[in-house]
Amino acid sequence: MLDLGAGTGRLTAELARTARRVVAVELDPRLAERLRGRWPNVEVVEADVREVELPSEPFRVVANLPFHGTNEILRHLLDDPRVPLVRADLVVQWGVAVKRGLPWPSTVNGVVWSAWHTARVERRLPRGAFEPPPSVDAGLLVFERRPQPLVPEELAGDYRRFVARGFRLGPRVVRAEPRQLDPHEWAARYLAATA
């Protein structure tokens, strides 16, 4: 289990009670030092979550992501389908949760990530539930690996180029308004074009 952006350890403590092993990643050296040695099953890694080496065996993430780095962290977790992420339960800014958890209007990253993961908004979290409270509400965004990918992993780079080109050139490439196509429709158009 990965806790990305562990901070003061509030979430880490809960994970330590239920998970066999937790890796808590924290960039701030003072906070990382305070986390060390508090739980026997928690390894503390002092690193930027956007650059930390991800496990090579299947893993889960439970994290309250720093709002300012959310997109970079999502790209780190989801861009490469060979990363064996099984599930990620992420507290993110409410607008990000809605944008990433709904199939329309689609985005390049949303379409590409959805070839290998489903995304859904689990719930809204009011800003008053946090200490200190942020300026906006948050949401619990859940990504889960698809049992059957929409596009084979080995075609990930080519698929990303196809989707980016489709968004750039629109109906000339995908014969539809790109933002109105869901991940299944994008994958079907790609597989038909490369057959």
N, C-alpha and C positions, 0 to 999 in steps of 0.2 A: 504494500500500500504506500503510495506517495502522497505526502502532504506538501503541496507547493506553496511557498510563501507562508511558512509556519508562524511567523510573528511571535507573539507572547506564548503560544502553545495551547491556546484554548481548545482548538480543534484537535491538535495533536494528542492532548490528554484523553479525549473521547476515543480517538482511533486506537490509542495504546491499550485501552480497556477491551477492545473487541477484535483487533487484528493481531495475528501472530507476529508480524514484523512490519514496522513503519519506518519509512525514510522521510524525515522532515527536512525540507530544503528551505534555508533562510539566508538572505544576502547580508543582512545587518550583523556584523561580528558580535556586537553586544548581546543581541537577542539570541543568536546561535549559541553563544557561550552559556546563557541562562537556561537553554533547553537541554544542554548536554548533561547526561547522567541522571535525569529526572525519572526516566522509565527504562527498565532493562531491555525492552524489545524495540526501542527507538534509536535509530542511527541518525545523527544530525549531520547534514552536509551544508557547509557554508558556500553558497554559490548563487548565481543568478539563475532563476528558474527558467529563463528563456534560453539558457545555454547548458544546463545540467545534462549530463549523459543519462539517457533513459535506459531502463532495464532491457536486457535482451530476452528475458523470459516474460510470459504474460503477466500483466500488472494492472492495478486499478489506481485511480487518482481520486482523492477527495480533498478539495481545496477551496479556500476563500481567496480567490485570485485578486491581486492588486489591480484596481480598476484601470490604472494608467498603462499597464502592460498586457492587458487581456488578449488582444489580437495576436501579438507576438508569441504569447504562451500557447494559444490555440494552434498557431501554425507549427510550433515546435512539437506539439503532441500529435497533430492530425495530418500534416502535409505528406508524410511518408507512410504509406499504408503497411510497410514492413515493420514499423514500430508496433510491438505486440500489445497495444493498449486494448484492454478488454472493456473497460467502462470508466468514465470520468464523471463525477458528480461535482459540479463547479458552481460556486457562488460568484455571480458576475453582476455588473450593472444591469438594471432592468431592461434598458434599451438594447443591450447586447444579447440578453437572453431571448427577447422577442425576435430580434433580427436573425439569430442563429438557430432558434428552435422552430421557426415556422417555415414551411416549404415555399411560400410566396411572399413578397417577390423574391426570386432567387438571386443569389450573388455567385461570383466565380468560386470563392472559397467554399461557400455552402454547398454548391453543386459537387465540387470535387471531393470534399470531405464526406459527403453523403453517399458516395460510391462505396465506401467501406464502413461507414458508421451511420447509425440513426441519431437524430437529435430531437430533443423535446424539452419544453419548459415544464418543470415539475411543479413549481409554485412561485408565487411572488413573496418577497420578504421585505416588510416595511423598514425604512431607514432607522426607525426607532428601536429595532431589534438588535442594533449594533452599538458597540461602545468603543470609541466614540462614534456617533452616528455620521454616516456619509451624507453628502448633499442630495443624493437620489436614492430611490428604492433599489433593491437588488432582486435577483431571481435565481432559482436553482435550475441550472441548465445541465441536462444529462446527455452524454454521448455514449452509445453502446455499439460494439462491433457487430456488424451484420453477420449472421450465420453463413449467408451466401452473398459475396460482394456483387455489386451491380456491374463492375468492370474488373477484370483480372488485375492483381497487384502489379504484375510486370509491365502493364501498359500505363502506369500512373503518370509518367512524364508526358507521354503522347496525349493522354486524356486531358491533362491540365492545359496543354497547348490548344487542343481542340475547343475546350470550354472557353478559354480566354479569347480565342479567335472568334468564336460564336458570339460572345458578348460584344466584342469590338465591331464586328461586321453585321451582326443581327440576322435578319431573315435570309440574307444571301447564303448563309452557312447552315442555319438550322430550320429554315422555312417556318419561323414563328418568332414572336417577340421573346427574346431570350429570358427576360425576367419572369415570364409567365409559365415557363416550363419547369416541372418539378424534377428532382434527381432521377427518377425512373425514366422520364421522357428524354432527358439529356443523355443518359447511358444508352438508351435504345437508339437514338440518333447517331451517337458515336459508333456503336457496334455495327450499325447498318452502313455507315460511311466507310468503315475499315474492313468490311466483309469481303 
